[in-house]
């Protein structure tokens, strides 16, 4: 089931990318440096998102998200 959902989402992502590349940029051509900068920006954003999610799971599994225990 998860594989079918993943494949469906990837197909949807490719379809949106094709639509954006062919349908929206007809009247305004983007120079090569613009595409390179856009790609670098997406890569940096994805890296930051993956890193933050990793830190979230790490802190949750190590117990750093638990409230402090007060000894009385």
C-alpha positions as semicolon CSV with decimal commas, in nm:
position;residue;x (nm);y (nm);z (nm)
1;X;0,000;0,000;0,000
2;X;0,281;0,243;0,087
3;X;0,457;0,174;-0,240
4;X;0,139;0,249;-0,436
5;X;0,095;0,579;-0,251
6;X;0,461;0,670;-0,305
7;X;0,441;0,592;-0,676
8;X;0,119;0,793;-0,706
9;X;0,274;1,093;-0,534
10;X;0,585;1,072;-0,753
11;X;0,371;1,059;-1,067
12;X;0,178;1,362;-0,942
13;X;0,504;1,546;-0,872
14;X;0,635;1,473;-1,221
15;X;0,306;1,584;-1,376
16;X;0,315;1,913;-1,186
17;X;0,678;1,964;-1,287
18;X;0,601;1,902;-1,654
19;X;0,304;2,138;-1,638
20;X;0,511;2,408;-1,470
21;X;0,798;2,367;-1,717
22;X;0,588;2,361;-2,033
23;X;0,271;2,548;-1,944
24;X;0,376;2,836;-1,727
25;X;0,710;2,941;-1,876
26;X;0,597;2,983;-2,237
27;X;0,595;3,363;-2,243
28;X;0,888;3,426;-2,008
29;X;1,201;3,227;-2,081
30;X;1,424;3,172;-1,779
31;X;1,798;3,211;-1,829
32;X;2,026;2,921;-1,744
33;X;2,162;3,086;-1,429
34;X;1,804;3,127;-1,305
35;X;1,736;2,757;-1,340
36;X;2,068;2,674;-1,170
37;X;1,995;2,908;-0,878
38;X;1,641;2,773;-0,844
39;X;1,773;2,416;-0,837
40;X;2,036;2,504;-0,575
41;X;1,769;2,673;-0,364
42;X;1,545;2,367;-0,377
43;X;1,837;2,139;-0,286
44;X;1,931;2,358;0,014
45;X;1,569;2,374;0,127
46;X;1,530;1,997;0,103
47;X;1,855;1,944;0,296
48;X;1,745;2,178;0,575
49;X;1,403;2,009;0,595
50;X;1,557;1,660;0,613
51;X;1,804;1,777;0,877
52;X;1,535;1,934;1,094
53;X;1,314;1,626;1,070
54;X;1,613;1,413;1,167
55;X;1,676;1,629;1,471
56;X;1,308;1,606;1,563
57;X;1,313;1,225;1,556
58;X;1,649;1,213;1,735
59;X;1,533;1,433;2,021
60;X;1,205;1,246;2,050
61;X;1,371;0,903;2,067
62;X;1,639;1,014;2,313
63;X;1,383;1,163;2,554
64;X;1,488;1,525;2,516
65;X;1,125;1,626;2,459
66;X;1,008;1,495;2,796
67;X;0,939;1,744;3,077
68;X;1,210;1,763;3,344
69;X;1,167;1,546;3,652
70;X;1,174;1,748;3,973
71;X;1,295;1,564;4,286
72;X;1,130;1,671;4,609
